[in-house]
């Protein structure tokens, strides 16, 4: 976490807490989980400089940004019966950042 992103970092922590609290409130009928993606190759970051992208990519074990469909597959899994015993989790999908 970087101090220059304080508002963003606080919001992330709030969402983690909200996920756990909602999972408790809706137990056992409704499961509540969250996905915390790292860098994703989207239009939102299309204007980043190549140097900055390279710096960030160097920090990722898989050495690339995620594709949107990779994040979508994780969400699909969490919503499926295959994840029926996962509740209150925040799943980090960041390529090993």
C-alpha positions, 0 to 999 in steps of 0.5 A, a space after each residue: 500500500 502506498 501513502 499516495 493512494 490513501 483514499 483508494 487503500 481505505 476503500 479497499 479495506 472497507 470493502 474487505 470488512 463489508 464482505 465479511 460482515 455481509 457474509 455473517 449477516 446473510 449466513 447460511 442462505 446467501 454467500 458473500 465473497 469479493 474479488 480483488 483484482 490487480 492490474 487488468 488490461 482495460 481502457 481505464 489504464 490505456 493511457 499509462 506510459 509504457 515505462 509505468 506499465 513496465 515498472 508495474 509488470 515487473 512487480 507481477 510474478 506472471 509478468 503481465 496484466 490480467 485479461 478481463 476474462 480471467 477476472 470474469 472466470 474467477 467471479 463465475 467460479 465464486 458464483 457457482 456451486 463449485 464454490 459452495 463452501 467459500 463464504 466471506 472471502 476476498 479472493 486476490 487475483 493479481 498474478 502474484 503482485 
